[in-house]
Amino acid sequence: MNILNNYALQGYIAHDLELKSTKNGKTYVSFLIKVNDHYYDKNKEQFIKRYMTVPFIAFNQVAINLYKQTIKGQKVLINFEIFTQDRNIDDEHSFLQVNLKALRFETLESKNQATDRLKNTLQEDSKEENQEDDKEIVSKEEIIEKETDAEEKIENEVHNEKDINNELNQNNYKNDYSIENTDDFF
């Protein structure tokens, strides 16, 4: 084993594992690890937590042990190496495929701890979604109330405008009449 090509990554098993076999009879499991990542959002002026998904493959006894000892969502530490394979698309085209091969792993929490953590996370997410839904309902009610207020203001303005027009028309009629009357006096 080349010590320069030996890496470690801590993360969470992203899905239930499925043990498979190659054409040559080698046992393997391909799986994804979700890894915490943070980035700075300039608009919000804060760090945002997100997950990256990293694909791995494990062979033989490492694959069997991963399958038996881990569950979806469990926190693990994976020691791995990078290896490449030539892949042929057809006679004229090929590409180099980069793979991450799990050499060893260590569980950083028990299956029960992972299950409990996932349940708590789901409950917290559900509470947050309910709070967001409540905020949306309130905001929709506020919007309806504001729209109703705006419609009432428009109606009042229309009525006021009609009243003003009626007054102006009456005044114009009076002014016209008074002008006609004054002309009669001259």
Residue, then its C-alpha position, 0 to 999 in steps of 0.5 A: m500500500n502506497i502511504l502517499n495515496n491513503y486518505a481519510l474522510q468523515g461523514y454519514i452513510a447516505h443510503d442503505l447498503e446493498l452487497k453485490s458481486t462482480k462477474n469474477g465473484k468479488t464481493y463489493v458494495s458501492f455507497l455514498i458518504k455525505v460530508n459536512d461542508h460550509y460556504y460563506d453566503k455574501n448576500k446573507e453575510q453568514f456561513i451556510k452548512r451544506y452536505m457534499t456527497v462522495p461516492f466510494i466502493a469497497f471490496n471483499q471483507v471491507a464490503i461485507n463488514l460495512y454491510k453488516q456493521t453500518i446503517k443509513g445515516q450512521k457516522v463513519l470514518i473511511n480510510f481510502e485510496i484513489f485508483t483509476q480504471d480505463r473505460n472503453i466506450d467503443d473502439e475509438h473512445s475511452f476515458l479514465q474513471v477515478n474511484l475512491k476505494a475504501l480500505r478500512f472504516e470505523t464507526l463513530e457512533s452505534k446504530n442505535q445512536a444513529t437511529d436516535r439522532l435521525k429521529n430527533t432530526l426528523q422531529e426538529d425538521s417537522k417542527e420547523e416546517n410547521q412553524e414555516d407553514d404557520k408563518e406562511i398562513v399568517s403572511k397570507e392572512e396579512i396579504i388578504e387583509k392588506e388587499t382588502d384595506a387597499e380595495e377599501k381605500i380605492e373605493n373611498e377615493v373613487h367615492n370622494e372623487k365622485d363627490i368632488n366631481n359632483e360638487l365641481n359640476q354643481n359649482n360650474y352650473k351655479n357659476d354658469y347660471s350666475i354668469e348668465n344672470t350677471d350678463d342679463f343685468f348689464 
